[in-house]
């Protein structure tokens, strides 16, 4: 996971250099936010305070943008070793961490297939008839 954070730090440094060298008075906030969204756990809202908010068109003043990206870089560099690991996503069958034996399941399936299935009679009075004029 530290590799993901290091990659985001490197990308934000490139964005910061490009913003500092630019003569534009406004910078698109998506230039930094798309890299912040790559941090592990972003989907759960863990890094949402690091996102830069722009005006209605998605722009921010260049000096605010540079200051924000510097602060994000400082935060990520100081906390990159202390970030907790993301949760593992387990399938529903393996929640307990122990693998369930496959033999009893296979034996139950074989026993169920060996039993003859009796067809139930159909109650013709309960069969629904189509409404007139619908079909």
BELWOTA-V127274 format. One record per pair of residues at least 24 apart in sequence whose C-alpha atoms are under 10 Angstrom apart, sorted by the first residue. I is the first residue (numbers start at 1). J is the second residue. D is the distance in Angstrom with one decimal. If there is no record, write none. Layout:
i:I j:J d:D
i:I j:J d:D
This chain:
i:1 j:39 d:9.0
i:1 j:40 d:7.3
i:1 j:80 d:9.0
i:1 j:81 d:9.3
i:1 j:83 d:8.6
i:1 j:84 d:9.1
i:1 j:85 d:7.2
i:1 j:86 d:8.3
i:2 j:39 d:9.9
i:2 j:40 d:9.5
i:2 j:80 d:6.3
i:2 j:81 d:6.8
i:2 j:82 d:9.3
i:2 j:83 d:8.3
i:2 j:85 d:9.5
i:3 j:80 d:9.3
i:4 j:38 d:7.9
i:4 j:39 d:6.6
i:4 j:40 d:7.2
i:4 j:80 d:9.6
i:5 j:35 d:9.9
i:5 j:36 d:9.3
i:5 j:38 d:8.5
i:5 j:39 d:6.2
i:5 j:40 d:7.8
i:5 j:76 d:7.4
i:5 j:77 d:8.6
i:5 j:79 d:9.6
i:5 j:80 d:6.5
i:5 j:81 d:9.3
i:5 j:83 d:9.4
i:6 j:39 d:9.6
i:6 j:76 d:8.5
i:6 j:77 d:8.2
i:6 j:80 d:7.7
i:7 j:35 d:9.0
i:7 j:38 d:9.2
i:7 j:39 d:9.1
i:8 j:32 d:9.7
i:8 j:34 d:9.7
i:8 j:35 d:5.9
i:8 j:36 d:6.8
i:8 j:37 d:9.1
i:8 j:38 d:7.0
i:8 j:39 d:6.9
i:8 j:73 d:9.1
i:8 j:76 d:8.9
i:9 j:35 d:8.6
i:9 j:36 d:8.9
i:9 j:39 d:9.7
i:9 j:69 d:9.9
i:9 j:72 d:8.7
i:9 j:73 d:6.2
i:9 j:74 d:9.2
i:9 j:75 d:10.0
i:9 j:76 d:7.1
i:9 j:77 d:7.5
i:9 j:80 d:9.5
i:10 j:35 d:9.7
i:10 j:73 d:9.1
i:11 j:35 d:6.8
i:11 j:36 d:9.4
i:12 j:36 d:8.2
i:12 j:69 d:7.0
i:12 j:70 d:8.7
i:12 j:72 d:8.6
i:12 j:73 d:7.1
i:13 j:69 d:8.2
i:13 j:70 d:8.4
i:13 j:73 d:7.6
i:15 j:66 d:9.1
i:15 j:69 d:8.3
i:16 j:65 d:8.4
i:16 j:66 d:6.2
i:16 j:67 d:9.2
i:16 j:68 d:9.6
i:16 j:69 d:6.5
i:16 j:70 d:7.5
i:16 j:73 d:9.4
i:17 j:66 d:8.9
i:18 j:66 d:9.8
i:19 j:62 d:6.9
i:19 j:63 d:8.9
i:19 j:65 d:7.9
i:19 j:66 d:6.7
i:19 j:69 d:9.7
i:20 j:62 d:7.9
i:20 j:63 d:8.5
i:20 j:65 d:9.4
i:20 j:66 d:6.9
i:22 j:62 d:8.6
i:23 j:62 d:8.9
i:24 j:61 d:8.9
i:24 j:62 d:7.3
i:25 j:59 d:9.7
i:25 j:60 d:8.6
i:25 j:61 d:6.0
i:25 j:62 d:5.5
i:25 j:63 d:8.3
i:26 j:54 d:9.9
i:26 j:58 d:9.6
i:26 j:59 d:5.9
i:26 j:60 d:5.4
i:26 j:61 d:4.5
i:26 j:62 d:5.1
i:26 j:63 d:8.6
i:26 j:64 d:9.3
i:26 j:65 d:8.5
i:27 j:54 d:9.1
i:27 j:58 d:8.4
i:27 j:59 d:5.4
i:27 j:60 d:5.5
i:27 j:61 d:6.3
i:27 j:62 d:5.6
i:27 j:63 d:9.3
i:27 j:64 d:9.4
i:27 j:65 d:7.0
i:27 j:66 d:9.3
i:28 j:52 d:9.8
i:28 j:53 d:9.9
i:28 j:54 d:7.7
i:28 j:55 d:9.6
i:28 j:57 d:8.5
i:28 j:58 d:5.7
i:28 j:59 d:4.5
i:28 j:60 d:6.4
i:28 j:61 d:8.9
i:28 j:62 d:9.0
i:28 j:65 d:8.7
i:29 j:53 d:6.9
i:29 j:54 d:6.0
i:29 j:55 d:9.1
i:29 j:57 d:9.6
i:29 j:58 d:5.9
i:29 j:59 d:5.7
i:29 j:60 d:6.3
i:29 j:61 d:9.4
i:29 j:62 d:9.7
i:29 j:65 d:7.3
i:29 j:69 d:9.9
i:30 j:54 d:8.8
i:30 j:58 d:7.2
i:30 j:59 d:8.4
i:30 j:60 d:9.9
i:31 j:59 d:9.9
i:31 j:65 d:9.9
i:32 j:65 d:8.7
i:32 j:66 d:9.9
i:32 j:68 d:9.4
i:32 j:69 d:7.2
i:32 j:72 d:9.7
i:33 j:69 d:9.6
i:36 j:69 d:10.0
i:36 j:72 d:8.9
i:40 j:83 d:9.6
i:40 j:84 d:9.9
i:40 j:85 d:8.7
i:40 j:86 d:7.0
i:41 j:84 d:9.8
i:41 j:85 d:9.1
i:41 j:86 d:6.5
i:41 j:87 d:8.8
i:50 j:75 d:9.1
i:50 j:76 d:9.7
